[in-house]
Amino acid sequence: MALPIEDLGRLITKKRGSQGIRAAAAEAGVSSATLSRVENGNVPDLATFAKICRWLEVDPAIFLGVESADRQEERPAVVHFRKKKTVSKETALSLAELILAAQRAKNARLELMRR
């Protein structure tokens, strides 16, 4: 489900609740003036956008209209080799394991980046 970037301000207001703008901005890691501008509908720069999304605990992909990393991870790697006499069964299995190991490493790296 994609959200328009204008909804970012609404989410800030909701998360902030009765908390002051300065305290909320400090939690988010941005200036109070910047958080106030975004809350009032201004579109932030990319670095500010990332900080606010982390603070809101929302995936930035919902605003960008791209598939999130979580949804990409749901798709398993599929390994298929054409049967050629030049590739032994052992080689094909080894290559398949290598590809699957690379996918697992990529997923682990994405998980670390989200933290």
DSSP file (Angstrom, degrees, kcal/mol; ACC not computed):
  #  RESIDUE AA STRUCTURE BP1 BP2  ACC     N-H-->O    O-->H-N    N-H-->O    O-->H-N    TCO  KAPPA ALPHA  PHI   PSI    X-CA   Y-CA   Z-CA
    1    1 A M              0   0    0      0, 0.0     2,-0.3     0, 0.0    64,-0.1   0.000 360.0 360.0 360.0 118.3    0.0    0.0    0.0
    2    2 A A        -     0   0    0     63,-0.1    61,-0.2    61,-0.1    60,-0.1  -0.645 360.0-157.1 -88.4 143.3    1.6    3.3   -1.1
    3    3 A L        -     0   0    0     59,-3.4    62,-0.1    -2,-0.3     2,-0.1  -0.928  23.1-112.3-115.9 143.2    1.1    6.5    0.8
    4    4 A P    >   -     0   0    0      0, 0.0     3,-2.2     0, 0.0     4,-0.3  -0.466  29.2-117.6 -69.6 149.0    1.5   10.0   -0.6
    5    5 A I  T >  S+     0   0    0      1,-0.3     3,-1.7    58,-0.2     4,-0.4   0.755 111.7  71.5 -59.9 -24.1    4.5   11.9    0.8
    6    6 A E  T >> S+     0   0    0      1,-0.3     3,-0.8     2,-0.2     4,-0.7   0.765  85.4  67.3 -63.2 -24.5    2.0   14.4    2.3
    7    7 A D  H <> S+     0   0    0     -3,-2.2     4,-2.2     1,-0.2    -1,-0.3   0.625  79.4  80.5 -71.5 -12.2    1.0   11.7    4.8
    8    8 A L  H <> S+     0   0    0     -3,-1.7     4,-2.1    -4,-0.3    -1,-0.2   0.918  91.2  50.6 -59.5 -43.2    4.4   11.9    6.4
    9    9 A G  H <> S+     0   0    0     -3,-0.8     4,-2.4    -4,-0.4    -1,-0.2   0.892 108.5  51.6 -61.3 -41.0    3.3   15.1    8.3
   10   10 A R  H  X S+     0   0    0     -4,-0.7     4,-2.2     1,-0.2    -1,-0.2   0.893 109.6  49.7 -64.1 -40.2    0.2   13.3    9.5
   11   11 A L  H  X S+     0   0    0     -4,-2.2     4,-2.6     2,-0.2     5,-0.2   0.873 109.4  51.9 -67.0 -36.9    2.2   10.4   10.8
   12   12 A I  H  X S+     0   0    0     -4,-2.1     4,-2.9     2,-0.2     5,-0.2   0.943 110.1  48.8 -62.6 -47.4    4.6   12.8   12.6
   13   13 A T  H  X S+     0   0    0     -4,-2.4     4,-1.9     1,-0.2    -2,-0.2   0.907 112.7  48.4 -58.6 -43.4    1.7   14.5   14.3
   14   14 A K  H  < S+     0   0    0     -4,-2.2    -1,-0.2     2,-0.2    -2,-0.2   0.929 115.0  43.4 -64.5 -46.4    0.2   11.2   15.3
   15   15 A K  H  < S+     0   0    0     -4,-2.6    -2,-0.2     1,-0.2    -1,-0.2   0.888 112.9  52.5 -67.6 -38.1    3.5    9.9   16.7
   16   16 A R  H >< S+     0   0    0     -4,-2.9     3,-2.6    -5,-0.2    -1,-0.2   0.863  78.8 162.1 -67.4 -35.9    4.3   13.1   18.5
   17   17 A G  T 3< S-     0   0    0     -4,-1.9    -1,-0.2     1,-0.3    -2,-0.1  -0.284  75.4 -17.1  53.6-125.1    1.0   13.3   20.2
   18   18 A S  T 3  S+     0   0    0     -3,-0.1    -1,-0.3     2,-0.0     2,-0.1   0.429 109.2 116.5 -91.0   0.5    1.2   15.7   23.1
   19   19 A Q  S <  S-     0   0    0     -3,-2.6    -3,-0.0    -4,-0.1    -4,-0.0  -0.435  73.7-106.2 -68.6 141.1    5.0   15.6   23.1
   20   20 A G     >  -     0   0    0     -2,-0.1     4,-2.2     1,-0.1     5,-0.2  -0.243  22.8-115.8 -66.2 157.2    6.6   18.9   22.2
   21   21 A I  H  > S+     0   0    0      1,-0.2     4,-2.5     2,-0.2     5,-0.2   0.862 113.9  53.8 -63.7 -36.4    8.2   19.5   18.8
   22   22 A R  H  > S+     0   0    0      2,-0.2     4,-2.2     1,-0.2    -1,-0.2   0.923 110.3  45.5 -66.2 -43.6   11.7   19.9   20.3
   23   23 A A  H  > S+     0   0    0      2,-0.2     4,-2.0     1,-0.2    -2,-0.2   0.917 115.1  47.6 -65.5 -42.7   11.6   16.6   22.2
   24   24 A A  H  X S+     0   0    0     -4,-2.2     4,-2.2     1,-0.2    -2,-0.2   0.909 111.6  50.4 -64.8 -41.9   10.2   14.8   19.2
   25   25 A A  H  X>S+     0   0    0     -4,-2.5     5,-2.2     1,-0.2     4,-1.6   0.889 108.4  52.7 -64.0 -39.6   12.8   16.3   16.9
   26   26 A A  H  <5S+     0   0    0     -4,-2.2    -1,-0.2     1,-0.2    -2,-0.2   0.908 109.9  48.5 -63.2 -41.2   15.6   15.3   19.3
   27   27 A E  H  <5S+     0   0    0     -4,-2.0    -2,-0.2     1,-0.2    -1,-0.2   0.898 113.9  46.7 -62.6 -40.2   14.3   11.7   19.3
   28   28 A A  H  <5S-     0   0    0     -4,-2.2    -1,-0.2    -5,-0.1    -2,-0.2   0.703 111.4-121.6 -77.0 -19.9   14.2   11.8   15.5
   29   29 A G  T  <5S+     0   0    0     -4,-1.6     2,-0.3     1,-0.3    -3,-0.2   0.761  75.4 105.2  84.2  25.3   17.6   13.3   15.2
   30   30 A V  S   <S-     0   0    0     -5,-2.2    -1,-0.3    -6,-0.1    -2,-0.1  -0.833  77.5 -87.1-128.7 169.0   16.6   16.4   13.3
   31   31 A S     >  -     0   0    0     -2,-0.3     4,-2.5     1,-0.1     5,-0.2  -0.389  33.6-120.6 -74.2 156.6   16.1   20.0   14.2
   32   32 A S  H  > S+     0   0    0      1,-0.2     4,-2.3     2,-0.2     5,-0.2   0.870 114.5  53.9 -65.5 -35.4   12.8   21.2   15.6
   33   33 A A  H  > S+     0   0    0      2,-0.2     4,-2.3     1,-0.2    -1,-0.2   0.913 110.0  47.5 -64.6 -41.1   12.4   23.6   12.7
   34   34 A T  H  > S+     0   0    0      2,-0.2     4,-2.5     1,-0.2     5,-0.2   0.937 112.2  48.1 -65.4 -46.9   12.9   20.8   10.2
   35   35 A L  H  X S+     0   0    0     -4,-2.5     4,-2.6     1,-0.2    -1,-0.2   0.903 111.9  51.0 -61.8 -39.9   10.5   18.5   11.9
   36   36 A S  H  X S+     0   0    0     -4,-2.3     4,-1.6     2,-0.2    -1,-0.2   0.917 109.6  49.8 -62.6 -44.0    7.9   21.3   12.1
   37   37 A R  H  <>S+     0   0    0     -4,-2.3     5,-2.4     2,-0.2    -2,-0.2   0.926 113.5  45.4 -61.9 -44.4    8.3   22.1    8.4
   38   38 A V  H ><5S+     0   0    0     -4,-2.5     3,-1.8     1,-0.2    -2,-0.2   0.904 110.2  54.2 -66.5 -40.1    7.8   18.4    7.5
   39   39 A E  H 3<5S+     0   0    0     -4,-2.6    -1,-0.2     1,-0.3    -2,-0.2   0.829 106.6  53.7 -60.6 -31.3    4.9   18.1    9.8
   40   40 A N  T 3<5S-     0   0    0     -4,-1.6    -1,-0.3    -5,-0.2    -2,-0.2   0.270 132.6 -86.9 -90.9  11.2    3.3   21.0    8.0
   41   41 A G  T < 5S+     0   0    0     -3,-1.8    -3,-0.2     1,-0.3     2,-0.2   0.396  80.3 136.9 107.7  -4.0    3.6   19.4    4.6
   42   42 A N      < -     0   0    0     -5,-2.4    -1,-0.3    -6,-0.2    -2,-0.0  -0.534  56.1-119.4 -75.8 144.8    7.1   20.3    3.3
   43   43 A V        -     0   0    0     -2,-0.2    -1,-0.1     1,-0.0   -37,-0.1  -0.727  30.5-137.2 -85.9 125.3    9.0   17.5    1.7
   44   44 A P        -     0   0    0      0, 0.0    -1,-0.0     0, 0.0     2,-0.0  -0.284  20.2 -99.7 -78.4 164.7   12.3   16.7    3.5
   45   45 A D     >  -     0   0    0      1,-0.1     4,-2.8    -2,-0.0     5,-0.2  -0.284  45.9 -96.3 -72.0 171.8   15.6   16.0    1.9
   46   46 A L  H  > S+     0   0    0      1,-0.2     4,-2.3     2,-0.2     5,-0.2   0.885 122.4  49.2 -62.8 -42.6   16.7   12.4    1.6
   47   47 A A  H  > S+     0   0    0      2,-0.2     4,-2.0     1,-0.2    -1,-0.2   0.921 114.8  45.0 -64.5 -43.1   18.8   12.3    4.8
   48   48 A T  H  > S+     0   0    0      2,-0.2     4,-2.8     1,-0.2     5,-0.2   0.905 110.8  54.6 -65.4 -41.8   16.0   13.9    6.9
   49   49 A F  H  X S+     0   0    0     -4,-2.8     4,-2.5     1,-0.2    -2,-0.2   0.914 108.5  48.9 -57.5 -44.6   13.4   11.6    5.3
   50   50 A A  H  X S+     0   0    0     -4,-2.3     4,-2.2     2,-0.2    -1,-0.2   0.919 111.9  48.2 -63.4 -44.4   15.4    8.6    6.3
   51   51 A K  H  X S+     0   0    0     -4,-2.0     4,-2.4     1,-0.2    -2,-0.2   0.915 113.0  47.8 -62.8 -43.7   15.8    9.8    9.9
   52   52 A I  H  X S+     0   0    0     -4,-2.8     4,-2.8     1,-0.2     5,-0.2   0.907 110.3  51.7 -66.6 -41.1   12.1   10.6   10.2
   53   53 A C  H  X>S+     0   0    0     -4,-2.5     5,-2.3    -5,-0.2     4,-1.0   0.902 110.5  49.1 -62.5 -40.1   11.1    7.2    8.7
   54   54 A R  H  <5S+     0   0    0     -4,-2.2     3,-0.4     2,-0.2    -2,-0.2   0.931 112.7  47.7 -62.8 -44.5   13.4    5.4   11.3
   55   55 A W  H  <5S+     0   0    0     -4,-2.4    -2,-0.2     1,-0.2    -1,-0.2   0.900 114.9  45.1 -63.2 -40.9   11.8    7.5   14.1
   56   56 A L  H  <5S-     0   0    0     -4,-2.8    -1,-0.2    -5,-0.2    -2,-0.2   0.653 107.3-130.8 -74.9 -15.0    8.3    6.7   12.8
   57   57 A E  T  <5 +     0   0    0     -4,-1.0     2,-0.4    -3,-0.4    -3,-0.2   0.915  61.3 134.4  60.5  45.3    9.3    3.0   12.4
   58   58 A V      < -     0   0    0     -5,-2.3    -1,-0.3    -6,-0.1    -2,-0.1  -0.932  63.3-110.7-122.8 149.5    7.9    3.0    8.9
   59   59 A D    >   -     0   0    0     -2,-0.4     3,-2.0     1,-0.2     4,-0.3  -0.669  20.6-142.3 -76.9 121.8    9.4    1.6    5.7
   60   60 A P  T >> S+     0   0    0      0, 0.0     3,-1.7     0, 0.0     4,-1.2   0.763  94.3  76.6 -56.8 -24.1   10.3    4.5    3.4
   61   61 A A  H 3>>S+     0   0    0      1,-0.3     4,-1.3     2,-0.2     5,-1.1   0.775  80.4  68.0 -59.4 -26.5    9.3    2.3    0.5
   62   62 A I  H <45S+     0   0    0     -3,-2.0   -59,-3.4     1,-0.2    -1,-0.3   0.785 107.7  38.6 -67.5 -23.3    5.6    3.0    1.3
   63   63 A F  H <45S+     0   0    0     -3,-1.7   -58,-0.2    -4,-0.3    -1,-0.2   0.710 114.7  53.3 -92.4 -23.7    6.1    6.6    0.3
   64   64 A L  H  <5S-     0   0    0     -4,-1.2    -2,-0.2     2,-0.1    -3,-0.1   0.566 101.6-125.0 -91.9 -10.1    8.4    5.9   -2.7
   65   65 A G  T  <5 +     0   0    0     -4,-1.3     2,-0.3     1,-0.3    -3,-0.1   0.801  68.5 124.1  71.0  28.0    6.1    3.5   -4.5
   66   66 A V  S   <S-     0   0    0     -5,-1.1     2,-0.3    -6,-0.1    -1,-0.3  -0.801  72.0 -91.8-116.2 162.0    8.8    0.8   -4.6
   67   67 A E        -     0   0    0     -2,-0.3    -5,-0.0    -3,-0.1    -6,-0.0  -0.548  47.5-121.5 -72.3 131.4    8.7   -2.8   -3.3
   68   68 A S     >  -     0   0    0     -2,-0.3     4,-1.8     1,-0.1     5,-0.1  -0.265  17.4-113.8 -71.6 160.3   10.1   -3.0    0.2
   69   69 A A  H  > S+     0   0    0      1,-0.2     4,-2.2     2,-0.2     5,-0.2   0.856 116.3  59.7 -61.4 -35.2   13.0   -5.1    1.1
   70   70 A D  H  > S+     0   0    0      1,-0.2     4,-1.0     2,-0.2    -1,-0.2   0.917 106.2  46.1 -60.2 -43.0   10.7   -7.3    3.2
   71   71 A R  H  4 S+     0   0    0      1,-0.2     4,-0.5     2,-0.2     3,-0.3   0.852 110.1  53.9 -70.6 -32.5    8.6   -8.1    0.2
   72   72 A Q  H >< S+     0   0    0     -4,-1.8     3,-1.1     1,-0.2    -1,-0.2   0.881 104.6  55.5 -66.0 -36.8   11.7   -8.8   -1.9
   73   73 A E  H 3< S+     0   0    0     -4,-2.2    -1,-0.2     1,-0.3    -2,-0.2   0.759  94.3  68.5 -67.5 -23.9   12.9  -11.3    0.8
   74   74 A E  T 3< S+     0   0    0     -4,-1.0    -1,-0.3    -3,-0.3    -2,-0.2   0.767  83.9  82.6 -66.9 -23.4    9.7  -13.2    0.5
   75   75 A R  S <  S-     0   0    0     -3,-1.1     2,-0.1    -4,-0.5     3,-0.1  -0.724  80.1-141.8 -85.1 115.6   10.7  -14.3   -2.9
   76   76 A P        -     0   0    0      0, 0.0     2,-0.2     0, 0.0    -2,-0.1  -0.377  22.6-101.7 -74.0 154.2   13.1  -17.3   -2.6
   77   77 A A        -     0   0    0     23,-0.1     2,-0.5    -2,-0.1    23,-0.0  -0.533  35.1-154.9 -70.4 139.5   16.0  -17.7   -4.9
   78   78 A V        -     0   0    0     -2,-0.2     2,-0.5    -3,-0.1    -3,-0.0  -0.978   5.0-162.1-119.9 129.2   15.4  -20.2   -7.7
   79   79 A V        +     0   0    0     -2,-0.5     2,-0.4     2,-0.0    17,-0.1  -0.944  16.4 164.6-115.6 126.9   18.3  -21.9   -9.2
   80   80 A H        -     0   0    0     -2,-0.5     2,-0.4    16,-0.0    -2,-0.0  -0.983  11.7-171.7-143.5 129.0   17.9  -23.7  -12.6
   81   81 A F        -     0   0    0     -2,-0.4     2,-0.2     6,-0.0    -2,-0.0  -0.955  27.6-118.0-119.4 139.3   20.6  -24.9  -14.9
   82   82 A R        -     0   0    0     -2,-0.4     2,-0.8     1,-0.1    -2,-0.0  -0.472  40.6-103.0 -68.8 145.4   20.1  -26.2  -18.4
   83   83 A K        +     0   0    0     -2,-0.2     2,-0.4     3,-0.0    -1,-0.1  -0.600  54.4 164.4 -76.2 112.9   21.2  -29.7  -18.7
   84   84 A K    >   -     0   0    0     -2,-0.8     3,-1.1     3,-0.3    -3,-0.0  -0.972  43.6-134.0-127.1 144.6   24.6  -29.6  -20.5
   85   85 A K  T 3  S+     0   0    0     -2,-0.4    -1,-0.1     1,-0.2    -2,-0.0   0.709 104.6  64.5 -69.4 -17.5   27.0  -32.4  -20.6
   86   86 A T  T 3  S+     0   0    0      1,-0.1     2,-0.6     2,-0.1    -1,-0.2   0.670  94.1  66.7 -80.7 -15.1   29.8  -29.9  -19.8
   87   87 A V  S <  S-     0   0    0     -3,-1.1    -3,-0.3     4,-0.0    -1,-0.1  -0.922  78.6-145.5-109.6 118.0   28.3  -29.2  -16.3
   88   88 A S     >  -     0   0    0     -2,-0.6     4,-2.4     1,-0.1     5,-0.2  -0.351  24.8-112.6 -75.9 161.6   28.4  -32.1  -13.9
   89   89 A K  H  > S+     0   0    0      1,-0.2     4,-2.4     2,-0.2     5,-0.2   0.887 119.0  52.9 -59.9 -40.0   25.7  -32.7  -11.4
   90   90 A E  H  > S+     0   0    0      2,-0.2     4,-2.3     1,-0.2    -1,-0.2   0.896 108.9  49.0 -64.3 -40.7   28.1  -31.9   -8.5
   91   91 A T  H  > S+     0   0    0      2,-0.2     4,-2.6     1,-0.2     5,-0.2   0.923 111.2  49.7 -64.6 -44.3   29.1  -28.6  -10.2
   92   92 A A  H  X S+     0   0    0     -4,-2.4     4,-2.3     1,-0.2    -2,-0.2   0.913 112.3  47.7 -61.7 -42.9   25.5  -27.6  -10.7
   93   93 A L  H  X S+     0   0    0     -4,-2.4     4,-2.3     2,-0.2    -1,-0.2   0.888 111.7  50.6 -65.6 -39.0   24.7  -28.4   -7.0
   94   94 A S  H  X S+     0   0    0     -4,-2.3     4,-2.1     2,-0.2    -2,-0.2   0.916 111.2  48.0 -64.9 -43.2   27.7  -26.4   -5.8
   95   95 A L  H  X S+     0   0    0     -4,-2.6     4,-2.3     2,-0.2    -2,-0.2   0.899 110.4  52.3 -64.0 -40.2   26.7  -23.4   -7.9
   96   96 A A  H  X S+     0   0    0     -4,-2.3     4,-2.4     1,-0.2    -2,-0.2   0.924 109.9  48.3 -61.8 -44.5   23.2  -23.6   -6.6
   97   97 A E  H  X S+     0   0    0     -4,-2.3     4,-2.5     1,-0.2    -1,-0.2   0.880 109.8  53.1 -62.9 -38.6   24.4  -23.7   -3.0
   98   98 A L  H  X S+     0   0    0     -4,-2.1     4,-2.1     2,-0.2    -2,-0.2   0.918 110.1  47.3 -62.5 -44.5   26.7  -20.7   -3.8
   99   99 A I  H  X S+     0   0    0     -4,-2.3     4,-2.0     2,-0.2    -2,-0.2   0.919 113.2  47.9 -64.2 -44.2   23.8  -18.7   -5.1
  100  100 A L  H  X S+     0   0    0     -4,-2.4     4,-2.2     1,-0.2    -2,-0.2   0.883 110.4  51.9 -65.8 -37.8   21.6  -19.5   -2.2
  101  101 A A  H  X S+     0   0    0     -4,-2.5     4,-2.3     2,-0.2    -1,-0.2   0.888 108.1  52.4 -64.4 -39.0   24.4  -18.6    0.3
  102  102 A A  H  X S+     0   0    0     -4,-2.1     4,-2.3     2,-0.2    -2,-0.2   0.897 108.8  50.0 -63.7 -40.0   24.8  -15.3   -1.4
  103  103 A Q  H  X S+     0   0    0     -4,-2.0     4,-2.6     2,-0.2    -2,-0.2   0.917 109.9  50.2 -65.5 -42.0   21.0  -14.6   -1.1
  104  104 A R  H  X S+     0   0    0     -4,-2.2     4,-2.2     1,-0.2    -2,-0.2   0.904 111.1  49.2 -61.8 -40.6   21.2  -15.5    2.6
  105  105 A A  H  X S+     0   0    0     -4,-2.3     4,-2.2     2,-0.2    -1,-0.2   0.896 110.7  50.5 -65.2 -40.4   24.1  -13.1    3.1
  106  106 A K  H  X S+     0   0    0     -4,-2.3     4,-2.4     2,-0.2    -2,-0.2   0.923 110.7  48.7 -63.6 -44.5   22.3  -10.4    1.3
  107  107 A N  H  X S+     0   0    0     -4,-2.6     4,-2.1     1,-0.2    -2,-0.2   0.885 110.6  50.9 -63.5 -39.1   19.2  -10.8    3.5
  108  108 A A  H  X S+     0   0    0     -4,-2.2     4,-2.1     2,-0.2    -1,-0.2   0.897 110.1  50.0 -65.0 -40.1   21.3  -10.8    6.6
  109  109 A R  H  X S+     0   0    0     -4,-2.2     4,-2.1     2,-0.2    -2,-0.2   0.909 109.9  50.4 -64.8 -42.1   23.0   -7.6    5.5
  110  110 A L  H  X S+     0   0    0     -4,-2.4     4,-1.4     1,-0.2    -1,-0.2   0.889 109.1  52.5 -61.9 -39.1   19.6   -6.0    4.8
  111  111 A E  H  X S+     0   0    0     -4,-2.1     4,-0.7     1,-0.2    -1,-0.2   0.906 109.4  48.7 -63.7 -42.1   18.4   -7.0    8.3
  112  112 A L  H >< S+     0   0    0     -4,-2.1     3,-0.7     1,-0.2    -1,-0.2   0.873 108.0  54.8 -64.8 -37.2   21.5   -5.4    9.8
  113  113 A M  H 3< S+     0   0    0     -4,-2.1    -1,-0.2     1,-0.2    -2,-0.2   0.818 103.1  56.5 -66.7 -30.3   20.9   -2.2    7.9
  114  114 A R  H 3<        0   0    0     -4,-1.4    -1,-0.2     1,-0.2    -2,-0.2   0.703 360.0 360.0 -74.9 -18.6   17.3   -1.9    9.2
  115  115 A R    <<        0   0    0     -3,-0.7    -1,-0.2    -4,-0.7    -2,-0.2   0.463 360.0 360.0 -81.9 360.0   18.5   -2.0   12.8
